[in-house]
Amino acid sequence: MFSCFGLLPFILLINSVSLPSVTLHSNSESKLLQEFPKDPLSKEVVRMANVENAYPRWLGNKILFQSNRDGRWQIYIMNADGSDQKNISNDRFNNNFVSCSAKGDLIAFVSDRDGDEEIYTMKPDGSAVKRLTNEAGRDIHPYITPDGKKILFNSARGNSANFEIYSINIDGTNLTRLTKSVDEKTCARLSPDGSRIVYLEGSVAARNDEIVVMDSHGQYARNVTNSAAAEGWPLWSPDGQRIYYCSDDSGTFCIYEMKYDGSEKKRITTVQFPFMDARPEISNDGKMLVFNRQVTNSNGSNTIAIYTRAVKG
């Protein structure tokens, strides 16, 4: 099953940010790491051998991301060209799965600083850290809504056997459960007009996530991909008319786009196995994508790079 976490049985992948493991043989590893795929519209921003620089997010004209370069997950910010990288969490805990408000004044993230994974917010400089959730079950993958008033996130709280979608006010009040079923539901995002939510749905038995759209109250869900391919990381275009996502329909994961009803599917990036493109994020003006390009090394570690790409109108 492919989810926000990877293509593996869900019980094995919920702690991972990685795509499926594709190991390079040592005699070819050096060459491949030096020759990450290039194309005229994409630009490599950050690449460090054996380091995962993952989940890039636009914060105005800067890029926010998580990195394990220091042996634990920390949150970094940098210029769009990769310069001036700063660790803004800078502590001894794991901090990851970042989301930015549309105004660029707030960051939501996950941290284990209080013993388990909970949802927090902070300012872009790392100050004013505030805990929003307090639950023994895992609270992960927060996404700030476009109006900045709520956060959608995934939780296995309440003895749930799987992740469901919840919303909470930006101040931590009004916790609301939006879904309830036997299938996993992850990576939920509210449309710019606030009327629809796109998310991933899948089960361990199916081993395949689909992209689903429902209304903002958790009703009238519709599978808009319905394919044998694995999909992941859906997000809305700024005008709410299209959905960006990744899929392995071509044999390896690439970035795609489609209309919100599932029509007019179009591949944006083209890489060949064993490379994979995933975790796309679109800029507020709809002109630039930021995403991860990844390969697994012979020692079992991943090299996850950050790329940007111009989006044709």
C-alpha positions in Angstrom: 0.0 0.0 0.0 1.3 3.4 -0.9 0.7 6.2 1.5 2.2 9.4 2.7 4.8 7.2 4.2 5.9 4.8 1.5 5.1 1.6 -0.5 5.2 -1.1 2.2 2.7 -2.8 4.5 1.4 0.0 6.6 2.5 -1.5 9.9 6.1 -1.3 8.7 6.1 2.1 7.1 4.3 4.5 9.5 7.6 5.8 11.0 9.2 6.3 7.5 9.3 9.2 5.1 10.8 7.0 2.5 9.5 5.7 -0.8 9.9 1.9 -1.5 13.5 0.7 -1.0 15.4 0.4 -4.3 18.9 -0.6 -3.6 21.8 0.4 -5.8 24.8 -2.0 -6.2 27.9 -0.4 -4.8 29.8 -0.5 -8.2 27.1 1.7 -9.8 26.2 3.8 -6.8 28.8 6.5 -7.2 28.0 7.1 -10.8 24.2 7.3 -10.2 24.7 9.7 -7.3 26.7 11.9 -9.5 24.2 11.7 -12.3 20.8 12.4 -10.8 18.3 12.8 -13.7 18.2 16.3 -15.1 15.7 18.0 -17.4 15.4 21.6 -18.7 12.6 22.6 -16.3 13.8 21.1 -13.1 16.6 22.4 -10.9 18.5 20.5 -8.2 18.4 22.6 -5.0 19.8 20.3 -2.3 21.5 16.8 -2.5 23.6 15.2 0.2 24.7 11.5 -0.2 23.0 9.2 2.4 20.9 12.1 3.7 17.1 12.5 3.5 16.1 16.1 2.9 12.3 15.5 2.7 8.9 17.0 2.6 9.8 20.4 1.0 7.2 23.2 1.5 7.1 26.7 0.1 7.2 29.4 2.8 6.8 32.5 0.6 9.9 32.5 -1.6 11.8 30.2 0.8 11.7 26.4 1.2 11.0 24.6 4.5 11.9 21.0 4.8 13.0 18.2 7.2 16.4 16.6 7.3 18.1 13.8 9.1 21.6 15.1 8.4 22.4 15.3 12.1 21.1 11.9 13.0 17.6 13.1 14.0 14.8 14.8 12.2 15.2 18.6 12.3 13.3 21.4 10.4 15.3 23.6 8.1 14.6 26.7 6.0 16.6 27.9 3.0 16.4 30.2 0.0 14.9 28.7 -3.1 18.3 28.2 -4.6 19.5 26.1 -1.6 21.6 28.8 0.0 21.4 30.0 3.6 20.2 26.8 5.2 19.2 27.2 8.8 18.0 24.7 11.4 15.0 26.4 13.0 14.0 23.5 15.4 17.5 23.0 16.6 16.9 20.6 19.5 17.5 17.0 20.5 14.0 15.7 19.5 12.5 14.6 16.2 10.6 17.3 14.4 9.1 16.6 11.0 6.0 16.6 8.7 5.9 20.4 8.3 3.1 22.5 6.9 3.1 26.3 6.3 0.2 28.8 6.5 -0.7 30.6 3.3 0.4 33.9 4.9 3.8 32.4 5.9 3.4 33.4 9.5 2.9 29.9 11.1 4.3 26.4 10.8 2.6 23.2 11.9 4.7 20.2 12.5 5.0 16.9 14.4 7.4 16.4 17.4 8.1 13.6 19.9 9.5 16.1 22.5 6.8 15.1 25.0 7.2 11.4 24.6 5.1 10.6 21.6 4.2 12.2 18.3 1.9 15.2 18.7 1.0 18.3 16.6 2.7 21.6 17.3 2.9 25.0 15.8 5.6 27.6 15.8 6.7 30.8 14.0 9.0 30.6 11.0 12.0 31.5 13.1 11.4 28.6 15.4 9.9 30.6 18.3 6.6 30.4 20.1 6.3 26.6 20.0 2.8 25.5 21.0 1.4 22.0 21.5 -2.0 21.4 20.0 -2.8 17.7 20.6 -2.3 15.5 23.6 -3.2 11.9 22.9 -1.5 8.5 23.4 -2.3 7.6 19.8 -0.1 8.9 17.0 -1.0 12.4 15.7 0.8 13.1 12.4 0.8 14.8 9.0 -0.7 18.2 9.9 -1.8 20.5 7.0 -2.9 24.1 7.8 -6.0 25.0 5.9 -5.8 27.8 3.2 -7.7 30.2 5.5 -5.2 29.5 8.3 -8.0 28.7 10.8 -7.7 24.9 11.1 -5.3 22.0 10.8 -6.2 18.7 9.2 -4.2 15.8 10.5 -4.1 12.0 10.8 -4.6 10.1 14.0 -4.9 6.6 15.3 -6.3 7.8 18.6 -9.2 6.2 20.5 -8.0 2.6 20.0 -8.5 3.0 16.3 -6.8 0.3 14.3 -6.0 2.7 11.4 -5.4 6.4 10.7 -8.4 8.6 10.3 -8.8 12.3 9.4 -9.3 14.9 12.0 -9.5 18.7 12.1 -8.6 21.0 14.9 -8.7 24.8 15.3 -5.4 26.5 15.0 -5.5 27.3 18.7 -6.0 23.6 19.6 -9.8 23.8 20.3 -12.7 22.1 18.5 -11.2 18.7 17.7 -13.4 17.0 15.1 -13.2 13.5 13.6 -14.1 13.6 9.9 -13.8 10.0 8.8 -14.5 6.5 10.2 -13.9 3.3 8.3 -11.7 0.2 8.1 -9.4 1.8 5.5 -6.4 4.0 6.1 -6.9 7.7 5.3 -3.9 10.0 5.2 -2.5 13.2 3.7 -5.8 15.2 3.9 -5.9 18.7 2.4 -8.6 21.3 2.2 -9.4 23.0 -1.1 -8.7 26.7 -1.5 -12.5 27.5 -1.4 -13.0 25.3 1.7 -15.6 23.0 0.1 -13.6 19.8 -0.6 -10.9 17.6 1.0 -8.5 15.5 -1.0 -6.8 12.6 0.7 -5.3 9.1 0.2 -7.3 6.0 1.1 -6.1 2.4 1.1 -5.8 -0.8 3.0 -3.1 -3.3 3.9 -5.0 -5.9 1.9 -5.2 -3.8 -1.2 -1.6 -2.6 -1.0 -2.6 0.4 -3.1 -3.7 3.9 -2.1 -6.2 5.8 -4.2 -6.8 9.5 -4.3 -10.3 10.4 -2.9 -12.2 13.7 -2.8 -15.0 14.3 -0.3 -16.8 17.4 1.0 -15.4 19.4 3.9 -17.7 17.6 6.4 -16.4 14.2 5.5 -19.3 13.2 3.3 -19.8 12.1 -0.4 -16.3 10.6 -0.9 -15.4 9.7 -4.5 -12.3 7.8 -5.7 -10.9 9.9 -8.5 -7.9 7.8 -9.5 -9.3 4.2 -9.3 -6.3 2.6 -10.9 -3.9 -0.3 -10.5 -1.0 2.2 -10.0 0.0 3.5 -6.5 -0.7 7.1 -5.8 0.5 9.5 -3.1 0.8 13.0 -1.7 -2.2 14.8 -3.3 -2.5 18.6 -3.1 -4.7 21.3 -4.6 -3.6 23.8 -7.2 -4.0 27.4 -6.0 -7.3 27.8 -8.0 -8.7 24.5 -6.7 -9.3 23.1 -10.1 -6.5 20.6 -10.3 -4.7 18.1 -8.1 -1.0 17.4 -8.1 0.2 14.0 -6.9 2.7 11.3 -7.6 2.1 7.9 -9.2 4.1 4.8 -10.3 1.9 4.4 -13.4 5.0 4.7 -15.6 6.9 2.0 -13.6 8.5 4.4 -11.1 7.1 7.3 -9.1 6.7 10.6 -11.1 4.8 13.8 -10.5 1.4 14.1 -12.1 -1.5 16.5 -12.3 -5.2 16.0 -13.1 -8.6 17.8 -12.8 -10.2 17.4 -9.4 -12.7 15.0 -10.8 -9.9 12.7 -12.0 -9.9 13.6 -15.7 -7.2 15.1 -17.9 -4.3 13.2 -16.2 -0.9 14.5 -17.2 2.6 13.4 -16.2 4.9 16.4 -15.2 8.2 14.8 -14.4 9.9 11.9 -16.1 12.5 9.8 -14.3 13.6 6.2 -14.9 13.9 3.4 -12.3 15.6 3.3 -9.8 14.9 7.1 -9.3 11.6 8.3 -8.0 9.9 11.7 -7.7 7.4 12.4 -4.9 6.1 14.8 -2.3 5.2 17.7 -4.6 4.2 21.1 -3.3 3.0 24.0 -5.4 3.8 27.7 -4.8 1.0 30.1 -3.9 1.1 31.7 -7.4 1.0 28.3 -9.1 4.2 28.8 -11.0 6.7 26.5 -9.2 6.7 23.0 -7.9 9.1 21.8 -5.2 9.5 18.1 -4.8 11.8 15.2 -3.8 13.9 13.0 -6.1 15.2 9.9 -4.4 17.3 6.7 -4.7 18.2 4.1 -2.2 21.9 3.4 -1.7 23.8 0.1 -1.3 24.1 0.6 2.5 20.3 0.8 2.8 20.2 4.6 3.4 18.3 6.9 1.1 19.6 9.9 -0.8 16.6 12.3 -1.0 17.2 15.5 -2.9 15.1 18.6 -3.3 14.2 19.9 -6.7 12.2 22.8 -8.1 10.4 22.9 -11.4 8.5 25.6 -13.4 4.9 24.7 -14.1 3.6 25.5 -17.5 0.4 27.4 -17.6 
